[in-house]
Amino acid sequence: MPYRIKSPIGLLVLPLLVTASSAYAQTSTPDAKPSKQVVEYLATFQLLIKENALYADSLDWAQVSREVTEKARGLATLEEAKPVLDHILRMLKSAGDKHSFLLSKEKATSQTSASYAGEQAQSRYLGEEIAYLRIPALSSMNPSAGQTFSQNIRNQIEALESQHTLTGWVVDLRHNTGGNMHPMIQGLQPLLGEGIYGYYILPRRRIKKTIPLWVWSNKEKTKQRAVEKAKTPQRVAVLIDSLTGSSGEMVAIALKGLPQAKIFGQPSAGYTTTNGTYPLSDGAYLLLATGYMADKNRNTYVPNIAPDVVVEYSPAGAEDKTLEAARKWLLEAK
């Protein structure tokens, strides 16, 4: 299973706006003490947040403890405790955290399934030596699904490179809400090159920790056929919007580190923190914002990614003004 304890992972996704509490019916006795397993479960959950959450110091922990104690009265099972977890996460959100969320056991299982029918990357030649590549969100954490997703991106880049002389690329990350970022990054290796493309910065460690993020072309590293970096220097125009979030934002940050890259569109969704993954005793996972995403120069993007060129939204069916602005910039280099 790809989840790791107390470490940032590639599963960065906009948290669902549906709480776990709606799935459980409470059968507790309000005046009774909570069961031992509920007490331990809630204590562990609070401790994980207190020790690791990026916004933990913004919470009044005495108040958190009082409210948890009150809401836990009479709870007998871990299922009944889910609304209390939701309440704690809402308090954390009120403190400024918009990225932490609870992943149910069922959801975690579905995300590791070998069956993935989600959208794949799409590409086309725009003419005038410009290629277009759209990278969608990837919700699967299954290695096989990730490799297929990544290799599909590489294949499309390679095909366009072999069929056309290219001086510029448009990488469209609009509506990419995140998910598993590693296949996205590995797929874009021909444009990114090999080496460090960004960092996770974890300020709440006893010693502030900065973790480099690497992309490799080496076959042994990626278990994929190596693809050479584009032979000629190419400009890269990155398109983002208000739905570009989490892993989608990390991909934009990685591309922004290129020497000839510029971002077009609207400010991103603002999920530019990195999540650590913490397994809970009932099979669920706490995905907790523990640090910041940073580019290869260690610049962070808070509260979101601001485009280099802001372009207003185009109505459905109208000319894509963001794409047109990107094309114009790419053509200026010729």
C-alpha positions in Angstrom: 0.0 0.0 0.0 1.5 3.4 -1.0 0.6 5.3 2.1 3.5 6.3 4.4 3.5 7.4 8.0 4.4 11.0 8.9 5.7 11.9 5.5 4.5 14.1 2.6 3.1 12.1 -0.3 2.0 12.6 -3.9 -1.6 12.3 -3.0 -2.5 16.0 -2.9 -6.1 16.6 -3.6 -8.8 19.1 -2.8 -10.7 17.8 0.3 -14.2 16.8 -0.3 -16.9 19.1 1.0 -18.7 16.2 2.5 -18.0 15.2 6.1 -17.7 11.7 7.4 -20.5 12.3 10.0 -23.3 12.0 7.4 -22.5 8.3 7.0 -23.0 7.3 10.6 -26.0 7.1 12.8 -25.3 7.8 16.4 -26.6 5.3 19.0 -24.8 6.6 22.0 -26.1 7.5 25.5 -25.3 11.2 26.0 -24.8 11.0 29.8 -22.5 8.0 29.7 -18.7 8.1 29.4 -17.2 7.3 26.0 -15.7 3.8 25.5 -12.0 3.2 26.0 -11.4 2.8 22.3 -13.1 6.0 21.5 -11.1 7.9 24.1 -7.8 6.5 22.7 -8.9 7.1 19.1 -9.7 10.7 19.7 -6.6 11.3 21.8 -4.4 9.9 19.0 -6.1 12.0 16.4 -5.6 15.2 18.5 -2.0 14.3 19.2 -1.2 13.8 15.5 -2.6 17.3 14.7 -0.9 19.0 17.7 2.5 17.6 16.9 2.4 17.8 13.1 -0.2 20.2 11.7 1.1 23.4 10.0 -1.6 25.4 11.8 -1.5 23.5 15.2 -0.1 26.5 17.1 -3.1 28.6 16.0 -5.6 26.4 17.9 -6.6 26.9 21.5 -5.9 23.3 22.6 -7.6 23.7 26.0 -10.8 24.7 24.1 -10.3 21.8 21.6 -10.1 19.4 24.5 -13.2 20.7 26.2 -15.3 20.5 23.0 -14.0 17.0 22.2 -14.9 15.8 25.7 -18.4 17.3 25.4 -19.1 15.8 22.0 -17.6 12.4 22.9 -20.0 11.8 25.7 -21.6 8.3 25.5 -19.9 7.4 22.2 -19.3 3.6 22.1 -17.8 2.9 18.7 -15.2 4.5 16.4 -17.9 5.0 13.7 -19.8 7.2 16.2 -16.7 9.2 16.8 -16.4 10.4 13.1 -18.5 13.6 13.7 -16.0 14.5 16.4 -13.1 14.2 14.0 -15.1 16.4 11.5 -15.5 19.0 14.3 -11.7 19.0 15.0 -10.9 19.4 11.3 -13.4 22.3 11.1 -11.6 24.0 14.0 -8.3 23.5 12.2 -9.8 24.9 9.0 -11.0 28.0 11.0 -7.4 28.4 12.0 -6.3 28.7 8.3 -5.9 25.1 7.2 -7.8 24.3 4.0 -6.0 21.2 2.9 -6.3 18.6 5.7 -9.0 16.0 5.5 -10.0 12.5 6.5 -9.8 9.7 4.0 -12.1 6.8 4.8 -10.9 3.2 4.6 -13.3 2.6 1.7 -12.0 5.6 -0.2 -8.4 4.6 0.4 -9.1 1.1 -0.9 -10.7 2.4 -4.1 -7.8 4.7 -4.8 -5.3 1.8 -4.7 -7.5 -0.4 -7.0 -5.8 -1.5 -10.3 -9.0 -0.4 -12.1 -8.8 3.3 -13.1 -11.2 4.8 -15.7 -10.3 8.4 -15.1 -9.3 10.9 -17.8 -5.9 10.7 -19.4 -3.7 13.5 -20.8 -4.5 14.9 -24.2 -2.4 16.7 -26.7 -2.4 18.3 -30.2 -0.3 20.4 -32.5 -1.4 24.1 -32.5 0.7 25.1 -35.5 3.5 27.6 -35.8 5.9 25.2 -33.9 3.7 25.1 -30.8 2.4 22.0 -29.1 -0.4 21.7 -26.6 -0.6 19.3 -23.7 -3.5 19.0 -21.2 -2.8 17.3 -17.8 -5.9 16.3 -15.9 -6.2 15.3 -12.2 -5.2 11.7 -11.2 -7.1 10.2 -8.3 -5.5 6.8 -8.4 -2.6 5.8 -6.2 -2.2 2.4 -7.9 1.3 2.0 -9.3 0.2 0.4 -12.5 -2.4 3.1 -13.2 0.2 5.8 -12.4 2.7 4.3 -14.8 0.1 4.2 -17.5 -0.8 7.8 -16.9 2.8 8.9 -16.9 3.8 6.9 -20.0 0.9 8.3 -21.9 2.1 11.8 -21.3 5.6 10.8 -22.4 4.4 9.1 -25.5 2.4 12.2 -26.5 5.4 14.5 -26.0 7.6 12.1 -28.0 5.1 11.9 -30.8 4.7 15.6 -31.1 8.5 16.1 -31.0 9.1 13.5 -33.7 6.4 14.9 -36.0 7.0 18.6 -35.7 9.8 21.1 -35.1 8.7 22.7 -31.8 9.8 25.9 -30.2 7.1 26.2 -27.5 4.7 24.2 -25.4 1.4 25.0 -23.8 0.8 22.9 -20.6 -2.8 23.2 -19.6 -3.5 22.5 -15.9 -6.9 24.2 -15.7 -9.4 22.2 -13.8 -6.6 19.9 -12.5 -7.7 19.5 -8.9 -4.8 17.3 -7.9 -4.5 13.7 -6.7 -1.3 11.7 -7.4 1.3 14.2 -8.5 4.2 11.8 -9.2 2.9 10.4 -12.5 2.2 13.9 -13.7 5.8 15.0 -12.9 7.4 11.9 -14.3 5.3 12.2 -17.5 6.6 15.8 -17.9 10.2 14.8 -17.5 11.1 15.5 -21.1 10.2 19.2 -20.5 11.4 19.4 -16.9 14.7 17.7 -17.4 16.4 15.6 -14.7 17.1 16.8 -11.1 15.4 18.8 -8.4 12.1 20.3 -9.5 10.9 21.6 -6.1 10.8 21.1 -2.4 8.6 20.3 0.6 9.3 22.8 3.4 8.3 21.5 6.8 8.6 24.3 9.4 7.2 22.5 12.4 10.0 20.0 12.7 12.4 20.6 15.6 14.9 21.5 13.0 13.2 23.1 10.0 13.3 20.4 7.3 13.5 21.0 3.5 12.9 17.9 1.4 14.1 18.0 -2.2 11.8 16.5 -4.9 13.5 14.8 -7.8 12.6 13.8 -11.3 14.7 11.2 -13.2 15.0 10.0 -16.8 17.0 6.9 -15.7 15.1 3.7 -16.4 16.1 2.1 -13.1 14.6 5.0 -11.2 11.3 5.3 -13.0 10.8 1.8 -14.3 9.9 3.4 -17.6 11.6 3.9 -20.9 13.9 6.9 -20.6 12.9 10.0 -22.6 15.5 12.6 -23.5 14.9 16.2 -22.6 13.9 18.4 -25.6 16.9 19.0 -27.7 16.3 22.7 -28.3 15.5 25.3 -25.6 11.7 25.7 -25.6 9.4 28.2 -23.9 6.7 26.7 -21.8 3.4 28.5 -21.2 1.5 27.0 -18.2 -2.3 27.6 -18.0 -4.0 27.6 -14.6 -7.4 28.7 -13.1 -9.2 28.7 -9.8 -9.7 24.9 -9.9 -6.0 24.2 -10.4 -5.3 22.8 -6.9 -3.0 20.7 -4.8 -1.0 18.4 -7.0 -2.0 20.5 -10.0 -0.5 23.5 -8.3 2.7 21.5 -7.6 3.0 20.7 -11.3 2.6 24.4 -12.1 5.3 25.2 -9.5 7.7 22.7 -11.0 7.2 24.0 -14.5 7.6 27.6 -13.3 11.1 26.7 -12.3 12.1 26.3 -15.9 14.2 29.2 -17.3 11.7 30.0 -20.1 8.3 29.5 -18.4 5.4 31.8 -17.8 2.0 31.2 -16.1 -1.2 32.4 -17.7 -4.8 32.5 -16.4 -6.4 33.0 -13.0 -5.0 32.6 -9.4 -4.9 29.0 -8.4 -7.1 27.3 -5.8 -4.6 27.8 -3.0 -3.9 24.3 -1.8 -0.2 24.9 -1.9 0.6 23.0 1.3 1.9 19.5 1.4 0.1 16.7 3.2 1.5 14.1 5.5 -0.4 10.8 5.7 -1.2 9.2 9.0 -3.0 5.9 9.3 -5.7 5.5 12.0 -6.6 2.4 13.8 -9.9 1.8 11.9 -8.2 1.9 8.5 -8.9 5.5 7.7 -6.2 8.0 7.0 -5.6 11.6 8.2 -4.1 13.7 5.4 -2.7 16.6 7.3 -1.2 19.8 6.0 2.3 19.8 7.5 4.4 22.1 5.2 4.6 24.2 2.1 5.3 23.4 -1.6 8.2 25.3 -3.0 9.8 25.6 -6.4 13.4 24.7 -7.2 14.6 28.0 -5.9 12.7 27.3 -2.6 10.1 30.0 -3.2 6.7 29.2 -1.6 3.3 30.2 -3.0 1.0 31.4 -0.3 -2.0 31.8 -0.4 -1.9 30.6 -4.0 -0.1 30.8 -7.3 -0.5 34.2 -9.0 -0.3 34.0 -12.8 2.5 36.0 -14.5 -0.2 37.1 -16.9 -3.8 37.4 -15.6 -6.4 36.6 -18.2 -10.1 36.9 -17.7 -12.3 33.8 -18.1 -13.7 33.1 -21.5 -17.5 32.2 -21.7 -18.3 28.7 -22.9 -18.1 28.5 -26.7 -16.0 31.8 -27.0 -12.4 32.1 -28.0 -10.1 30.8 -25.3 -8.4 34.0 -24.3 -5.9 32.3 -21.9 -4.7 29.9 -24.6 -4.5 32.8 -27.1 -2.4 34.9 -24.7 -0.1 32.0 -24.2 0.3 31.4 -27.9 1.1 35.1 -28.5 3.9 35.0 -25.9 5.3 31.8 -27.4 5.3 33.3 -30.9 7.2 36.4 -29.7 10.3 34.2 -29.1 10.5 33.1 -32.7 
